Each structure stands twice: as structure tokens, then as C-alpha cells.
Amino acid sequence: MKLRLLAAVLMLGFVESSWAQSSENRRQDIEIATDAGSSANSFTVLGATPRQEELVRAQIQVMQPDVYPQRIIFVRHWKYVETARIFQLHVPAGYTSAMFSHLASRTVFIDADRYVSDDSLGYWLAHELGHLAAHSASESEADKAARGLRARLKNERKTSAN
């Protein structure tokens, strides 16, 4: 299993350099990284069309999360399913997942084949940013952290519609 995880990490082009850090040290690293690169352009978007990348960057700029992702990766469905399996993503029975976050690397994976609309992308991206802000895999904590981000997106839509 560890070999599969290592292969997935190398395949996606990144390696977490500090496997043995405690959660307290990891939180400090996240805060330092967030302070050092607090602009919406301080993360990498891979596999997206130019329009998707522009949309993701604009939505994150509006949301102004406390913790920014290091990378957002749009992947084809088959690769998304394989990556979710390798990272042991747990989805409740009867539910599906269009994106998920890997907390240790602050990476958000998006199933490019299930990307539905601009509004849904922002809604679910706020949820994934909630996971990063809470530094927790808990869905309820992510939703709680995402409320403010979703409100900012909603206010922006109202303002630009007027």
C-alpha cells in the first residue's frame, strides 16, 4: 500500500518533504506558507482549461480564504478515481465526489469530467478550502468553515449582477 501511495505522489509530480512532522508543526507551516503567499495567484492550477483556471483564481480571490491551496489539479475521471482510491478517500454510501483535498500537501483534486457549472465549482471549492482552513477531514467542520467563503461568493454575484 505504501508503494502505491509513493507511486501516486511521484506520478502527480510532488513529494511531501516532511512526513514526520507533528500536527502542531504542520499547522505552523501552513500559517507561515499562508502569510508568505497570501495572494490568490500563489498557487498552481494544473490540467485546467484557460477558462477554468481563470474562474478558479477569480473565485478564490473573491473568497479570500485563510489558507490557500498549494495546487489545484483538474484530472480526467479515470485518474481522479484512481487518485481517490490511492489516497483512501472515504465517501458515504450513496454519495459521489467531484473533488477532494489532500491536507498534507494542500492539494485540491477536481474531477474535470464531472465539472458541471461555474456556480457549483465555486460552491464545492469553498468546501474544499474549508477542509484546508479547518485542517480536518471532517465534512461538518469543512462546511462550517466554508459558510463564510460561500457568502462572499454570493455577495460578489449579487454585486456584479447590479
Backbone as a ProteinNet text record, in pm:
[ID]
protein_1_A
[PRIMARY]
MKLRLLAAVLMLGFVESSWAQSSENRRQDIEIATDAGSSANSFTVLGATPRQEELVRAQIQVMQPDVYPQRIIFVRHWKYVETARIFQLHVPAGYTSAMFSHLASRTVFIDADRYVSDDSLGYWLAHELGHLAAHSASESEADKAARGLRARLKNERKTSAN
[TERTIARY]
82	0	86.3	194.5	282.3	348.9	380.7	441.5	344.8	216.6	115.7	101.9	101.3	90	210.6	329	450.2	446.7	400.8	391.3	293.5	182.5	83.9	141.4	211.9	270.7	371.8	457.6	556.2	490.6	385.5	315.2	254.5	204.8	141.8	242.6	369.8	473.8	504	472.9	509.4	539.5	623.8	659.3	650.6	579.3	571.5	703.5	778.8	914.2	922.9	815.4	825	721.1	738.4	643.5	632.3	739.6	741.7	701.7	645.3	606.9	486.3	482.2	363.4	256.3	131.4	23.6	42.3	102	125.8	226.4	334.5	432.5	371.8	286.1	221.5	132.8	59.1	-26	59.5	174.1	263.1	315.5	349.2	395	287.2	161.4	51.3	36.3	43.6	30.5	143.4	266.9	379.9	362.4	324.5	305.7	192.9	87.8	-24.1	17.3	92.4	136.5	231.9	319.5	418.5	355.2	250.2	188.6	40.4	-4.4	-146.7	-226.3	-166.9	-244.3	-307.4	-411.8	-482.7	-398.4	-290.1	-206.3	-89.8	-84.8	28.9	15.5	-80.1	-97.9	-93.3	-75	-64.8	-194	-239.4	-355.9	-306	-328.4	-281.6	-398.4	-387.7	-486.3	-614.8	-624.8	-747.7	-738.7	-853.9	-856.6	-826.2	-786.7	-761.8	-882.8	-1002.4	-1124.1	-1144.8	-1123.1	-1137.5	-1035.4	-912.4	-809.3	-844.9	-889.2	-929.4	-1044.2	-1140.7	-1256.3	-1214.8	-1131.3	-1085.5	-1010.8	-920.7	-842.5	-933.3	-1030.9	-1123	-1208	-1257.6	-1340.9	-1260.9	-1138.7	-1056.5	-1020.1	-997.7	-968	-1087.4	-1207.8	-1328.7	-1345.4	-1321.3	-1342	-1240	-1118.6	-1011.6	-1000.8	-968.1	-960.1	-841.8	-852.1	-741.3	-622.1	-649.5	-544	-565.7	-465.2	-471.7	-417.8	-469.9	-411.9	-275.4	-191.4	-65.8	-87.3	-179	-206.9	-350.5	-406.2	-537.7	-516	-557.3	-531.8	-662.7	-689.5	-803	-753.7	-820.1	-778.9	-897.6	-867.2	-970.6	-1034.1	-1155.9	-1231.5	-1156.2	-1100.6	-1031.6	-914.1	-843.1	-728.8	-776.4	-888.3	-946.8	-987.2	-1054.6	-1098.2	-977.7	-873.3	-752.7	-682.8	-673.9	-610.4	-690.6	-822.5	-907.5	-889.2	-875.5	-853.4	-717.8	-615.1	-480.5	-474.3	-538.9	-539.9	-646.2	-714.7	-814.1	-925.5	-979.5	-1091.1	-1213.5	-1275.7	-1395.1	-1517	-1603.6	-1726.3	-1842.7	-1936.6	-2050.6	-2128.6	-2186.3	-2264.4	-2375.8	-2392.7	-2497	-2453.1	-2332	-2280.5	-2167	-2141.9	-2027.9	-1943.7	-1826.6	-1735.5	-1684.4	-1693.4	-1641.9	-1505.9	-1469.1	-1337.2	-1305.4	-1176.1	-1133.4	-1000.2	-965.6	-840.8	-748.7	-621.1	-517.5	-455.2	-486.3	-448	-297.2	-223.6	-79.5	-6.9	-52.2	13.8	-64.5	-179.8	-268.3	-300.6	-339.7	-374.4	-522.1	-589.4	-729.7	-736	-796.1	-814	-956.9	-973.5	-1106.2	-1125.5	-1237.7	-1272.3	-1318.7	-1231.7	-1260.4	-1379.7	-1405.4	-1517.2	-1651.6	-1650.1	-1774.7	-1795	-1713.5	-1727.4	-1857.8	-1951.3	-2086.9	-2107.9	-2086.4	-2111.1	-2018.2	-2011.9	-1927	-1970.4	-2100.5	-2151.1	-2122.2	-2141.5	-2114.9	-1966.1	-1882	-1738.5	-1702.6	-1754.1	-1726.7	-1781.6	-1902	-1966	-1881.5	-1840.8	-1764	-1618.9	-1564.3	-1428.7	-1422.6	-1526.9	-1534.2	-1531.2	-1599.1	-1598.7	-1456.9	-1387.2	-1250.6	-1156.8	-1174.5	-1095	-1129.5	-1252.3	-1292.5	-1215.3	-1191.3	-1108.3	-968.7	-912.3	-777.6	-775.3	-875.7	-879.9	-894.3	-979.7	-1000.8	-889.7	-812.2	-709.1	-767.8	-881.4	-955.9	-1024.9	-1035.5	-1108.3	-1258.4	-1298.6	-1439.2	-1523.2	-1629.3	-1718.2	-1792.2	-1834.4	-1908.8	-1819.2	-1694.1	-1601.3	-1570.8	-1559.1	-1533.2	-1652.3	-1773.8	-1893.2	-1903.1	-1870.3	-1874.1	-1774	-1653.3	-1551.4	-1586.1	-1662.9	-1697.6	-1811.1	-1888.3	-2004.7	-1966.3	-1863.2	-1820.2	-1768.2	-1698.3	-1644.9	-1758.4	-1858.9	-1974.8	-2052.4	-2060.2	-2129.8	-2058.5	-1926.5	-1850.9	-1877.2	-1882.8	-1913.1	-2053.1	-2147.7	-2286.4	-2297.2	-2231.3	-2233.7	-2169.5	-2064	-1996.9	-2089.5	-2163.3	-2257.9	-2367	-2417.2	-2521.1	-2468	-2347	-2286.5	-2262.3	-2211.3	-2182.5	-2309.4	-2419.2	-2546.4	-2614	-2584.4	-2647.3	-2576.7
-119.1	0	125.2	124	240.5	264.1	157.8	169.1	235	199.3	260.9	409.6	444.4	584.5	662.9	607.8	673.6	690.5	588	596.1	705.2	716.8	820.1	958.9	976.6	1106	1144.1	1050.6	1078.4	1101.2	1024.8	1039.7	1179.1	1233.2	1364	1478.4	1445.6	1545.6	1623.3	1568.2	1636.6	1533.7	1574.9	1488.5	1572.3	1522	1589	1563.6	1670.5	1654.3	1630.5	1646	1635.4	1538.8	1411.2	1309.6	1300.2	1331.2	1306.5	1426.4	1529	1646	1616.4	1683	1671.2	1762.6	1744.1	1827.9	1973.1	1997.3	2134.9	2202	2131.3	2186.6	2205.4	2114.2	2124.2	2247.9	2275.5	2394	2520.4	2522	2637	2654.1	2544.1	2551	2608.3	2567.7	2619.1	2768.7	2812.5	2955.2	3034.8	2984.2	3053.4	3060.2	2950	2948.2	3041.3	3047.1	3134.2	3280.5	3313.5	3451.2	3492	3400.5	3432.6	3449	3375.3	3382.5	3398.6	3513.2	3527.9	3579.2	3587.9	3631.1	3510.8	3536.3	3428	3366.5	3429.9	3377.1	3295.8	3268.3	3198.5	3046.7	2995.1	2852.2	2815.5	2687.5	2637.3	2567.3	2590.9	2520.8	2436.2	2306.1	2213.4	2141.7	2115.6	2035.8	2107.5	2234.4	2310.7	2380	2407	2491.7	2634.3	2721.3	2860.6	2924.2	2894.1	2949.7	2895.3	2764.8	2706.1	2765.3	2781.6	2838.8	2981.6	3059.5	3197.2	3201.6	3112.9	3106.9	3067.3	2965.4	2920.3	3032.4	3097.9	3206.5	3322.9	3356.8	3465.8	3430.2	3306.1	3265.1	3262.7	3214.6	3211.3	3352.2	3441.3	3580.5	3645	3614.4	3666.6	3605.6	3474.7	3406.8	3448.3	3481.6	3520.7	3424.1	3298.2	3200.5	3228.8	3180.3	3193.7	3109.2	2993.5	2903.2	2878	2911.3	2888	2749.1	2688.2	2560.9	2587.2	2486.2	2499.9	2468.5	2376.7	2342.2	2292.9	2317.4	2265.5	2188.5	2062	1976.1	1924.7	1959.7	1905.6	1778	1665.1	1538.1	1469.4	1386.9	1309.1	1213.9	1171.4	1090.3	964.9	890.4	765.3	792	902.8	935.2	985.3	1057.3	1104.7	986	888.1	769.1	695	680.7	610.9	688.4	819.4	902.7	896.8	904.6	895.1	759.7	654.7	521	514	568.6	564.4	643.8	759.1	840.5	795.2	684.3	623	720.6	787.8	879.1	798.7	839.5	772.3	856.9	803.3	872.2	789	851.6	775.7	705.9	590.6	514.1	600.8	594	670.7	809.2	850.4	981.3	966.1	1071.9	1076	1198.1	1204.1	1313.9	1370.9	1501.9	1567.1	1630.6	1643.9	1695.9	1655.2	1652.6	1624.7	1693.1	1707.8	1772.8	1673	1687.3	1613.4	1714.6	1703.1	1804.3	1821.2	1712	1720.5	1802.5	1795.6	1870.1	1994.4	2018.4	2130.3	2130.5	2011.8	1994	1961.9	2028.5	2001.5	1931.7	1813.1	1737.5	1756.5	1791.5	1813.6	1717.5	1646.3	1556.3	1643	1661.5	1750.7	1703.6	1574	1521.3	1541.3	1575	1594.7	1741.4	1827.9	1972.3	2013.7	2065.3	2089.3	2234.8	2327.4	2468.4	2555.4	2682.3	2777	2791.7	2800.3	2817	2695.1	2575.8	2455.9	2441.8	2484.7	2479	2565.3	2686.6	2774.6	2719.7	2664.2	2609.4	2497.5	2402.6	2288.3	2323.5	2418.2	2463	2528.9	2603.1	2662.4	2552.3	2441.7	2328.8	2273.1	2255.6	2202	2300.5	2428.3	2528.7	2527.3	2489.5	2473.1	2360.2	2250.6	2142.4	2194.7	2274.8	2328.1	2424	2509.9	2607.6	2537.9	2435.6	2362.2	2259.8	2234.1	2128.9	2000.1	1963	1847.2	1777.4	1647	1569.9	1566.1	1624.5	1624.7	1708.5	1647.1	1717.1	1832.2	1811.4	1916.5	2036.5	2010.8	2121.5	2196.2	2123.6	2187.3	2273.5	2221.6	2300.4	2425.8	2411.9	2527.3	2633.7	2592.2	2685.6	2743.9	2669.7	2714.2	2816.2	2826.9	2917.7	3061.2	3111.5	3248.7	3266.1	3165.2	3171.6	3172.7	3089.6	3085.3	3216.6	3277	3405.4	3513.4	3512.2	3609.9	3590.7	3464.6	3438.4	3487.3	3460.3	3501.2	3653.6	3722.8	3869.2	3925	3863	3906.8	3891.1	3778.7	3756.7	3863.1	3895.2	3998	4133.6	4166.8	4295.7	4307.1	4202.9	4208.6	4201.6	4149.6	4144.8	4281.6	4366.8	4500.9	4599.7
0	0	0	79.6	84.1	-50.6	-121.6	-252.7	-350.4	-342.4	-428.8	-399.2	-272.5	-234.5	-284.3	-268.6	-315.5	-466.7	-537.5	-682.8	-724.8	-653.5	-686.2	-664.3	-555.4	-524.9	-631.9	-669	-772.5	-907.8	-936.5	-1063.3	-1075.2	-970.1	-973.8	-965.2	-942.4	-952.5	-826.1	-711.3	-588.4	-480	-388.9	-277	-150.9	-55	74.5	144.8	173.7	224.2	374.3	444.8	590.6	645.4	619.2	661.9	813.8	888	1031.6	1116	1056.7	1133.9	1221	1334.6	1418.5	1362.7	1405	1354.2	1396	1512.2	1555.4	1462.7	1429.8	1337.1	1199.1	1157.8	1026.5	1021.7	1127.2	1130.5	1122.3	1190.6	1182.7	1041.4	974.6	836.4	746.2	768.5	688.4	710.9	838.4	866.9	804.2	811.2	750.9	599.6	538.4	393.9	352.5	432.1	400.2	412.6	517.8	534.2	422.7	383.5	281.9	144.9	115.5	-16.4	-4.9	38.2	65.7	-52.8	-170.7	-285.5	-352.8	-429.2	-495.5	-606.5	-644.1	-751	-698.5	-568.3	-510.5	-516.8	-589.9	-604.3	-752.2	-777.1	-913.6	-951.6	-1073	-1126.7	-1243.5	-1234.7	-1337.6	-1403.3	-1532.4	-1604.5	-1639.7	-1609	-1635.3	-1771.5	-1828.6	-1947.7	-1901.5	-1993.3	-1951.9	-1883.8	-1931.3	-1870.2	-1728.7	-1709.3	-1576.3	-1480.6	-1525.7	-1439.3	-1399.6	-1497.4	-1468.6	-1368.5	-1386.2	-1296.7	-1154.9	-1141.7	-1010.2	-939.1	-1010.8	-949.9	-907.7	-993	-959.6	-837.1	-832.4	-719	-589.4	-594	-473.3	-429.9	-525.7	-491.6	-420.4	-465.7	-400.6	-261.2	-249.3	-121.2	-15.2	-55.5	36.9	155.2	127.2	236.9	328.7	451.6	546.7	504.9	445.3	399.4	250.8	171.7	27.5	-4.4	-110.5	-153.4	-216.9	-219.8	-292.6	-439.9	-465.7	-604.3	-617.7	-735	-771.1	-900	-899.2	-1013.4	-1071.1	-1196.7	-1270.6	-1337.7	-1311.9	-1371.1	-1437.5	-1536.9	-1603.6	-1502.8	-1529.2	-1433.4	-1391.4	-1485.2	-1450.7	-1357.6	-1380.4	-1295.4	-1158.5	-1158.5	-1033.3	-945.9	-1005.3	-931.4	-875.1	-956.1	-910.9	-798.8	-813.2	-710.4	-580.3	-589.8	-471	-402.4	-481.4	-424.6	-354.1	-417.5	-359.9	-229.7	-226.8	-105.5	-6	-37.3	50.2	88.7	-11.7	9.3	50.8	161.2	210.7	177.4	92.8	53.6	106.6	179.5	233	121.7	153.8	56.6	-1.5	-131.4	-198.3	-241.5	-205.5	-242.2	-342.8	-414.7	-505.5	-472.2	-529.3	-501.5	-632.8	-648.4	-768.8	-742.8	-615.8	-580.5	-438.1	-406.9	-270.4	-246	-118.1	-78.3	-11.6	-41	30.9	125.5	254.8	352.9	366.9	369.2	393.1	287.4	164	56.3	14.4	78.3	44.5	-105.2	-154.3	-294.9	-306.1	-400	-428.7	-564	-566.8	-690.3	-737.9	-864.9	-922.5	-1038.8	-1038.1	-1148.3	-1265.1	-1363.7	-1476.4	-1558.9	-1560.8	-1638.7	-1569.6	-1439.9	-1365.8	-1330.3	-1385.4	-1366.1	-1432.3	-1353.2	-1402.6	-1444.3	-1353.4	-1382.4	-1299.5	-1336.9	-1265.4	-1120.4	-1096.2	-959.5	-872.8	-928.4	-848.8	-821.2	-914.8	-892	-771.3	-764.1	-650.7	-520.2	-526	-406.1	-345.7	-428.7	-378.3	-352.1	-426.9	-399.6	-261.4	-224.4	-90.6	15.8	-10	84	99.2	-12.3	-5.8	63.7	40.9	111.7	260.6	293.5	432.8	499.5	425.7	478.8	510.9	420.5	442.2	560.5	571	680.3	815.8	820.5	945.2	968.7	867.1	868.1	924.9	863.5	911.8	795.2	804.3	704.9	735.6	847.4	888.3	791.8	739.4	645.9	714.5	838.7	909.2	939.2	977.7	1001.9	872.9	761.4	632.3	590.5	610.2	575.8	662.2	789.5	879.4	833.8	798.9	752.4	615.5	535.4	400.4	397.1	504.3	503.9	468.9	533.1	506	364.7	314.3	178.5	76.7	100.2	9.8	15	133.3	145.8	64.4	65.7	-14.3	-162.8	-207.4	-348.4	-384.3	-296.3	-320.6	-327.5	-235	-235.9	-363	-407.9	-531.3	-651.9	-657.1	-767.6	-765.8	-646.7	-635.1	-679.6	-637.9	-671.5	-821.2	-883.3	-1026.8	-1110.9	-1055.8	-1129.1	-1134.2	-1036.9	-1031.3	-1117.1
[MASK]
++++++++++++++++++++++++++++++++++++++++++++++++++++++++++++++++++++++++++++++++++++++++++++++++++++++++++++++++++++++++++++++++++++++++++++++++++++++++++++++++++

